[in-house]
Amino acid sequence: MCEISPWPPRRFLTSCGGLFLFLPELARLDTEQMAEAAGLPGSKMIPCAQALRACLALKLWSIERKSHVMALVADKGLALFSGLNVTPKKSYLSEYSCRVTPRQTDRLLAAWHQQLSGSKLLGGSSFNLDFHSVPYYGKDPVVEKHYVSARSRSQPSILVFLAQDERSQTFCYSNADLRKGEEADEIFRFIDFWKKTHGRKPRHLVFDSKLTTYANLGRLAEMDIDFITLRRRSPKLLAEVYGLPRSAWRTIELDVPTRQYRTPRVYEQRVSLAGHSFRQLFVQDLGHDQPTILLTNQKASPQALVTRYAHRMLIENSLSDAVRFFHMDALSSTVGLKVDFDMALLVIASGLYRLLARRMRGYADAQARQIFRDLLDMPADVEISA
């Protein structure tokens, strides 16, 4: 196997014809420069840029596990997409990802952001943040137990932190190099990454109650970063909510025509937590059995706060799409940094799908699996000219 050389004029059939729709973006974004800036490993036979595209192709074509590439190693179209004569086999792909360090992964994400400058894909006005546990079904003392929501239990898994740009619904940051006890401060690692990459701090963050601590909410307020989060429904808080007279509540109307519950009731107060004062909103009639309790340092109206937090469901939908289409739960190794590299590929692949969706009329808000089903999953007759 070697770097692709000038091929003689020829024609061939490929089952991966839709992959070539990504080539205009990959050419414009310069994957060679990204791979070199990240310092990704490479060799004379397979340089770093070709290795990156070979791994990225697995995500873009929704190949669940590295071993499943064996069914396509003879497909000339998949090899041509990567810039190789032959697609690497599963042994190479598994070994390669294990050679990528977390530091190289961070540099790869930074290089991806630099290449996206000017594309307006990452507006940076607001972000949805969340954790996801990638389950592991073997036995290894290195892999810690985390709560896996799909199974409603704790089990061995790799904890992943993800950030999503709210406007474009694109994953923009990931980190799977986490251990127990480090979760609460991961939000500041993302802030440092965004500031270093874009020269400014994130303006607005939205996340649930388990992402960080009350003390860290105070740190966010001191950094002049607006946030909206949920507060856990303790028995004391629920008793306070249900003890309020009906006259204390105010009915608001949400400007979301497609939403079924558009007129929730809201009660607002100031609360002091960890030495800092925040706005606290009790919200009822949102379609949930129990009231929603929002905590924020933002000065927006209750309507705007409730509407924006409802948009946080975008990251839940994107995580579902990532599990079903990008196969982020298909963990086949105990090596955490392999998952770290896989999550970086997820960030890049999701961005490429969103860039492609912008070019396709009617698909601006479509999820990746719909774009793949409708537009990409097709063969092609490829002709290479002189």
N, C-alpha and C positions, 0 to 999 in steps of 0.2 A: 504494500500500500504506500502511496506517495502523494505528494501535493499534485493537484490536477495540472496536467500539462496541456498545451494547445492540442485539442482533439481534432482529428480529421473530420471533414464533413460527414455527418451520419444522422440517422433517425432511429428512435427507439420509443417503445411504449413504457409508461410508468403509471403505477397505481396511485402515486402521490402527486398528481398534477396540481392540486390546489395549493401546495406549498409555494409554488412559484409566484403566487399573488403577494407573498411577503417580500419578494426580492427588491422591489423598488424602495421599500422602507429600510431594509437591511443595507442596501447600497448607500442610501442617503445618510444613515446613522453610523456607518463605518465600523463594522464589527471588528475589523483588524485593529483599529486604534483602541477600541474598548478592551480587547483581549491583552494587548500590549501594555496599556495603562494599568490594568489589574495585575499584571505580572503572572498571568495564568501559565501553567506548565505546557510545554510543547516539545516537539522533536523535529528532526529533519524530515522524517517520514510524514508526520502529522503536526504541522505548526499549530500554535495556540489558537489562532482565529478559526482554523478548520475544525479543531477539536471542540471549540465553543459552539460552532454552528451544528456539529454532529450531535452534541448533547441537547442543544436547543430544539433541534428537529423532533426529538422524542416528545417534548412538551407540546410543540405546535401541532403535531400529528396525533396527539392524544394516545401515545403508546404507554400502556399502564406500567409495565416494568421493563427494566433494561433487557431482560432475557427475551422479551417479546420482539425485540428488534431483529432476532434471527430470521423471522419470516420475511424480512424486507432487505436483508443484506445483499441480495442479488439485484435489487431494484436500482437501476442506473439513475433514475430521477432523484431518489433520496440522496445518493452519493453526489450527484451534480449540485444539489442544493447546498451541501456542506462544502463544496469545493474540492472533492476528493474523487478518485477513480472508483473506490469501493467504500461502502459504509463500514465503520468499525464494528466489530462484534461485541457481544455482551461483556466478555472478559476485559476488553480494553476500556469500555465505558465505565464499568464498576471500578476498575483500578484508577482511572483518570480522576473520577470525582473524589476519591479518597486522597488524592495528592493536592487537592485545592484546600488551602487553609482558610480559617475564618477571616484573617486579615486580607487575603486575596479576594474573598467574597465581598467584603466591605468596599474594597477598591473597585470591584466590578460594578457594584450598585452605584457608586459615585460616578464612574465613567458613563454608565447608562443615563444618569441624570444630566450629565454635561452634554451628551449627544442629543438629548431631548430638548435642550434649550432652544427656544424659538418655535417649537411645535405646538405650544399651548396645551399640551396634554396634561401637564401637572400645573394647574393654576395655583395651588398652594393656599387657597383662601380658607379651607377647612378640611380636617382629616377625621376619618373614623379609625379608631384603634381597637385591637382585640387580640386575645390569645387563642391559640388552637393547639390541641394536643394530638400529635401524630402517633397513633397506637403502634406498639411493638408486641408481637405475640410469641417471642422467644424468651429465653432466660439469660440475663446478663446483669451482673451487679452494677455496671456503669449506668444503665438506663434506670432513671428514677420513675416513681409512680406519680401520675398527674390525673386530674379528673377528665374523663373522656365523655363529653356531653352526649354523643351518639349512643353510648351504652349506659349512661347514667351511673357511672362507677369510676373509681380510681383504678388504674392499671399501668403497667410499664409503658411509657410513651416519651416522645421528644416534645418539649414545650416550644412552640413557635410564636413569636410576636410579629404581627402584621399591621401595617399602616396603609390606608386607602385614601386616595384623593377623592373627596366627596363629589366634586363636580363631574369629573370624568369617569368615576367609578373604577379607577385603575389602582392596583396595588403598586405602591411606590417604595416600600421598605420592608425588609424581613430580617429576622434574626432567630436562628435556632441554636445558637451557642449560649444556652441559658441553663442555670442550675437552680435548684430550690433555694429560696431566700433572695434571689436576684430579681424576681418579677416586678416588684413595686418600683424599682428604679429604672426599668427598661424604657419608660416614657421619656426620661431625660437623655438616654442614649440616642433615641430617635430625634429629639430636639437638637442635640449636638450634631448629629449627622446632617440634618436639614440645614442648620446654620452654616456648617462647614462647606456644604455643597452649593447652597444658594445665597449665602452671604446675609441671611436674615433668619430670625426665629419663626417657627410656625405661628400663625395668628390665632388659630382656633382649633381646639381638639374636642372630640366627642368620644366617650367610652363608658363602659358599664362600671358597676360599683366594685368589682373585684380586680380591676386593673392596677390600682395603686392605693395609697393610704391617705388619710385626712391630712397628715403632716405634709405630704407631697403636694396635695392640693394647695396648701398655703405657699409652697415654693413656686408653684405655677402662677399664683396670683402675684407674688413678688416679682416674677419675671415678666409681668404684664402680658401673659398669655391667657386668652379667654378659654373657658372650658364649660362643657355641660356633661354631667355624669348622673348616674342613678345613685340613690342612697338605699342601703339595705333596709327592708321592712322589718324592723324589730318589733316585738310585742308592744313596747312602750310607744313607738311612733304610730303604730296602727291604732292603739287606743286613743291617741291624740287626734288622729284623723277622724275616727268614728265618733268622737266626742264633740266635734265642732257643730254648732247649730247651722241649720240650712241657710240662715241669713248671712253667714260668714262667707259662703261660697259665691263666686262670680262665674257666670257662664260666658265662655268665649267661643268664637267661630273660627275654625281653621280654614285657611285658603287652600284646601286640597280637594278639588271637585270629585276625585275618584275615591276618596276615603269614605267609608261607611259611617264612622263615628266622627262627626265634624263639630259637635257642640259640647265639648267636655266642660266640667266644672273645675275651677281652680281656686286654691287658697294659697296666698303668699305670705311669707314671714322671713325675718332675719334670724340666723342661727350662728352660734360661735362654736367652731370645731378646731381643736389643736391650736388655739390662740388666734384664729383668723375668722372674720365675719363673712358669711356667704348668704346668697339668696336661696331660700328653700321653697319649692312649689309642690303642694299636694294636688294631684290631678286625678279626677274620677270621670267615669263614663267614656273611657277610651277603648272599651271593648275587652278589658281585662277583669278577672274576678276580683283582684285586689287593686288598691290605688297605686298610682305611679308617683314616686317621690323624686323630684329633680333637684339637683344641687348645682349652683353655677355662680360665677363671679361676673357674668355678662350683664350688661345694662339693657338688653333687648326686651321687647314686650313679651308677656306670657304666650301670646299666639306664636310669635317667632321662635321662642324657646321650645315649645312643645312640638311644633312642626319640624324644627331642625333635628330634635332628638329622634323623631319618628323616621327621619331619613337615615338614621344609623342602621336601620334594617338593611341598607344597601350592602354593608360589609357582611352581614349574615347571608344574604343572597349570593354574594361573590364567593364566600367561603364554601357554600354549598356547590357552586359551579366549579370551584377549584378542586373539591373532593371528587365530584362526579366526572369532570372532563379532564382536568390537569392531573388527577390522581395523586393529590398531595398526601393521601393517607396510605399509599402503596409503598410502605417502608419494607425494604428487603435486607436491611443490615442494621447492626447495632452501632455503627459509627455515626456519631452525631454530626460531624462536619459534613458527611455526605448529605444529610438532610438539609444542612445549612446551604450547601451549593444548590441543591434541588429547589429550595425556596427562592434563591436568587434567580434561577431559571424561570420559576413561576412568575416573579415580578416582571421579567423581561417579556415572557410570552404573553402575559395578560396585557401589557402595554402594546405589543405588536397587534394583538387582536383588536384593541380599541382604536389604534391608528387605521387598521384595515376597515373597521366598522364605519369610521368617519367617511371613507371614500365610497361606501356602498349605500345608496339611497334606501332609506327605510330600516337600516340596521344600526343606527347610532346608539340605541339603548339595548340592543340584543346581547344576550349572554354568549360566551364563547362556543358552547356546545351547539347553539342554534346557528351561529355563523358557520361553524364547521359542517353541520348537516346540510345547510342550504347552499353554501357557496364553495366549500373547499373539498369535500369528500367526493372527489371525481378523478378519473384517470386522465392522462394527457398523451398526445402524440408529440414528442419533442424532436425538433430538428436543430442540429448544431451546424452552422455554416462556417465558412472560412473566416 
